[in-house]
Every structure is written in C-alpha cells, then in structure tokens.
Amino acid sequence: MSKVHLLDYVAGNIRSLVNAIEKVGYTVEWIRKPEDIAAADKIILPGVGHFGHCMSQLRNGGFVEPLLQHINAGKPFMGICVGLQVLFDGSTEDPTVPGLGVIHRTLTKFDDSDKSVPHIGWNSASTVSKEGEATESVYGLNPASKYYYVHSYCAKYAPRELDEAGWTVATVRYGNEEFVGAIARGNVLATQFHPEKSGAAGLRVIRAFLNDEKSKPLPSSTASTKDGLTRRIIACLDVRTNDQGDLVVTKGDGYDVREKDGTDAGGQVRNLGKPVDMARTYYEQGADEVTFLNITSFRDCPIKDLPMLEILKRASETVFVPLTVGGGIRDTVDTDGTKVPALEVATMYFKSGADKVSIGSDAVTAAEEYFASGKQLSGKTAIETISKAYGNQAVVVSVDPRRVYVADPSDTPRNTIRTRFPGPNGEQYCWYQCTIKGGREGRDFDVYQLVTAVEAMGCGEILLNCIDKDGSNSGYDLELINHVKEAVTIPVIASSGAGLPTHFAEVFERTRTDAALGAGMFHRGEYTVKQVKDFLQTEGLLVRQFEKLD
C-alpha cells in the first residue's frame, strides 16, 4: 500500500484526515522532526486555527526550510485550510509573522457587514471560467460539488496576480466576496476547505492528489452547479447511558428523557438507537454535520477512558462530515485527583475525531463573570483557552434559554422583545432567561448578554436551543433566533422544535440563521435528512445532497 507523510505540529483533528487517507487506499507516516522531510515523497500539511500560531510552530520546529526545499524540488505537496494559508506571503491575522512566500498575496479577514464570520459551511470550489463550462476537473474538483469550509481569513481572488503567475484557482463566493477555495500549480495543491470533512467530494480530491491525477474529464452530474453557501442541516444525537449501562441515543420531552409510565418501557431511559450507527445513517442521508451531546456526567470514569472518546473514534472512520461533541468540556478533576484543564479535555476530543467542542453551563458562568468584571477578559475560561489554541471556529456555545414574560420592558433590566405570542396574562413582552444544568436552573441573566459575552471570549458559533420549544414539534422560536442574530456576527444554529420539513424552510426564510438542527423527528423515523433537503430544494433553497465515492 502506498504511503503519504503528514506533518504533525498539533493541528487539531488529524484523526479524520488519517481516516480519509486510509479510505482512499493509502497509509500515513508522520513527520515529527525536520530531517524526516528529506525522505518523504508526498507531504500533506493540515491545519486549523491561527495563521501566526501555525507559522510559529513550523518555524520554531525547524520545518520551514525543509518544507520549501521539498516544494522547490518538485515533490508533491498539499496544504489544507491553514496549510493553504501559510503558502502565502502573510496574513492580517498576524501581520508580524511571515508565511512561506510560495504565493505572493496576503490574506485578509472577511468583511462581516453582510454575513456571519467565520465562514462555516458547504460552499463551492469552481474552476469554471466565465466564458463557459469546464470540461476537466483539477485534482478531482467538481463545480457541481460542495465542500466544507470553516475560516475567518481568506485569499481574495486576484486573477492578474494569480493566473498570470501560473496558478490554477478554484474560486468561492461568500456574500459579496470572491476568494480562493483551492489553488494548484505543478506539484502543489492547497485547499481552503477541509477535504476530509467534505464527504465523497473531498475524498476524491485527496485521492486525486495522492494518485497524481492533476486533471481528468469531468463526470456527468445532475447536481446543482449554483455557486454559494448551502443551507446547513445538522443531525443532533443526545447520548447517555441507560439503566443497563449502555450508551444510547435518547430524546427528551421538555428535557425529560424517560419513557412515560403506562408504556412497555415506563420509567426507563428512552432508547432510540446506537450513536455510531445512527451517525453513519445521518451522514448517508446527507447531514452536513453531526453533533453528539453527552448528557451523562461519567463522573466516575477516568478522563482518558471517557465513552464519548470511543464514539468519536469509531464515528470518524465512516462519517466524513464535521463532528461536534458537547458535555464535560470544562476544567475538571480526574478520578486520581489530577486537575485537568478544559483545553486538555478538548484536545483529547479533537484527537479522537471531533472538529468542534460545545460548551454549555460553564459558558453562562463565564459570561456572568465577564459582565461582573466590567467586560474584562480573564484569558482563563474554557472558551478563551480552547479558541486561542485551535481557533474560534472550534468552539461552539450551546445556549438553553426560556421565555420570561413581562407587561412592559421597564419591568426588567433585561433585554426584551415585543412578541407576537402573548404570555399567560396577556403580556406583550418577554426576555429570554439563560439556564444551566440542562435547563433545571434559571439565572438572572439574559440570552442577549450571554451571546455577546461568549463572542467576545472567542466562541465561533452559537447552538441556540429553546426550552419552550424542545420536544414540541411545533417549529423553531423565530423571535428568539432573530433576537440573537441581532446580537452577534458569528454563525447561529437554530435548534429545538423542528417536527416537519416546512419548519426548516420557515426558519431559513424568516430568520438569518446559518444552520438548522433536527433530532427527534430524525431519530423516530418520521422524516429523513434527505427528505428535508429534498423539500428545501423544491422551495428554491440551495442544499448539498449526499454523494457516493465512485
């Protein structure tokens, strides 16, 4: 079996890339010291997070000159995400740190005036010229496919500088900005997207690079070739141990996950299936991401043996879309009394196959302290330490608010909205109270305060639940979603209440949400992810459909 070398410099979720490489028939060997580079044929440089951190790691580790020698010698080189960015002269993300200078451009941050930043989701990578359609693919890239992006900085497309220098560029449009999605010349291929997280479309790119298939005729395709970001559909799995000690996917009715008395399983934890099997099913139905929320504490389990680590390892072998894990991402104490910081816990999840970690109750506590200190960042919270190491796109904050009705905004110091759904006594206004401990405890703190605080700390995405809507199958709380979208520039995932495909169309058409999450309706088999996407497509909304690896 042929091999490829990966440069290991602590780059986040490497396991998924290894799984993807093995899926297309190659084995991985690691480059851990500069002298290993000379013996390598094909090298892949993966990366997540901060441009300056990545270049500093490469420079301090002595990798810069050997990497440049490898590239200049004409040996195959592939950069992924930040691995693409370091090929450029530099980035405004850290102007003091120079890049490798292979491509003479500087990266800049997205303008957030007309879109959420980071750019997270499935978008194009098209080499189709403005004069007509392409007949050949470059390294397996297909204008009819969608690829998974997650980044805040990009290389704006400059045809005169890039095309005239001999680079073949696959471009992407996000809002009003056109940027480089992939770029190739000679022995070099680099992608801003994550091919290992882009399903079959991404696996084809990895395979083409490893097989040195620089170009080949495009296959016929009936998929949409419309450019732009698709509507993201996320499948969420609440995972916990049942009364027999098995890990199962469950779903609550108003956060109660036990069957009601009078059923055959009265009082038992609701068992809807096995997490790894269900994750693969949703992937094959076309889910754009899969989220695992651990709702069991596992307090008596050594951290290195946490069951969710094994779930991630197994799921990432067959699920080639982003995986998020939530629950227990906090400073903790191991069973032997050792103190383990949140960053170390998150690192274990990333190494096991997670692409993002989700923080819940601890984010509320951190936000309360942020406001109490006069909006001063401590630098010590889980959000801050993890986002500093892995980038803000790796940190999701899961929010569990509930409505509190008031007769008039002057009755509360909290941020209120005027609602179309009056309270029990006819109240026309409400505010959204933050809760912790799975909704069991309310805080005198509102959701608007929370999301602005966690964005300042470095959170890259909000998973917006709603206690009032959970398990209702009545649709999302659109007023809540619009309220939160007004507060932040980072992406927001709408959650809680989906029961019909029409609910997904409604939330995309009536709010500026960046993604929509479903759970119970999928778990119970009432609708599949594919059925939801097919419906959205008939409504004129752009979605990504599942592709098989040929």
Secondary structure as GFF3:
##gff-version 3
##sequence-region A 1 550
A	DSSP	beta_strand	3	7	.	.	.	ID=ss1
A	DSSP	alpha_helix	15	23	.	.	.	ID=ss2
A	DSSP	beta_strand	27	31	.	.	.	ID=ss3
A	DSSP	three_ten_helix	34	39	.	.	.	ID=ss4
A	DSSP	beta_strand	43	45	.	.	.	ID=ss5
A	DSSP	alpha_helix	51	60	.	.	.	ID=ss6
A	DSSP	alpha_helix	64	72	.	.	.	ID=ss7
A	DSSP	beta_strand	77	80	.	.	.	ID=ss8
A	DSSP	alpha_helix	82	85	.	.	.	ID=ss9
A	DSSP	beta_strand	88	91	.	.	.	ID=ss10
A	DSSP	beta_strand	103	109	.	.	.	ID=ss11
A	DSSP	beta_strand	119	123	.	.	.	ID=ss12
A	DSSP	beta_strand	136	138	.	.	.	ID=ss13
A	DSSP	beta_strand	147	151	.	.	.	ID=ss14
A	DSSP	beta_strand	153	154	.	.	.	ID=ss15
A	DSSP	alpha_helix	159	163	.	.	.	ID=ss16
A	DSSP	beta_strand	168	174	.	.	.	ID=ss17
A	DSSP	beta_strand	177	185	.	.	.	ID=ss18
A	DSSP	beta_strand	188	191	.	.	.	ID=ss19
A	DSSP	three_ten_helix	195	197	.	.	.	ID=ss20
A	DSSP	alpha_helix	199	210	.	.	.	ID=ss21
A	DSSP	beta_strand	215	217	.	.	.	ID=ss22
A	DSSP	beta_strand	232	241	.	.	.	ID=ss23
A	DSSP	beta_strand	247	250	.	.	.	ID=ss24
A	DSSP	alpha_helix	275	285	.	.	.	ID=ss25
A	DSSP	beta_strand	289	294	.	.	.	ID=ss26
A	DSSP	three_ten_helix	303	305	.	.	.	ID=ss27
A	DSSP	alpha_helix	307	315	.	.	.	ID=ss28
A	DSSP	beta_strand	323	326	.	.	.	ID=ss29
A	DSSP	beta_strand	332	333	.	.	.	ID=ss30
A	DSSP	beta_strand	339	340	.	.	.	ID=ss31
A	DSSP	alpha_helix	342	352	.	.	.	ID=ss32
A	DSSP	beta_strand	356	359	.	.	.	ID=ss33
A	DSSP	alpha_helix	361	372	.	.	.	ID=ss34
A	DSSP	alpha_helix	382	390	.	.	.	ID=ss35
A	DSSP	three_ten_helix	392	394	.	.	.	ID=ss36
A	DSSP	beta_strand	395	399	.	.	.	ID=ss37
A	DSSP	beta_strand	401	406	.	.	.	ID=ss38
A	DSSP	three_ten_helix	409	411	.	.	.	ID=ss39
A	DSSP	beta_strand	416	418	.	.	.	ID=ss40
A	DSSP	beta_strand	429	436	.	.	.	ID=ss41
A	DSSP	beta_strand	441	446	.	.	.	ID=ss42
A	DSSP	alpha_helix	447	457	.	.	.	ID=ss43
A	DSSP	beta_strand	461	464	.	.	.	ID=ss44
A	DSSP	alpha_helix	478	487	.	.	.	ID=ss45
A	DSSP	beta_strand	492	494	.	.	.	ID=ss46
A	DSSP	alpha_helix	501	510	.	.	.	ID=ss47
A	DSSP	beta_strand	515	518	.	.	.	ID=ss48
A	DSSP	alpha_helix	520	523	.	.	.	ID=ss49
A	DSSP	alpha_helix	529	538	.	.	.	ID=ss50
###
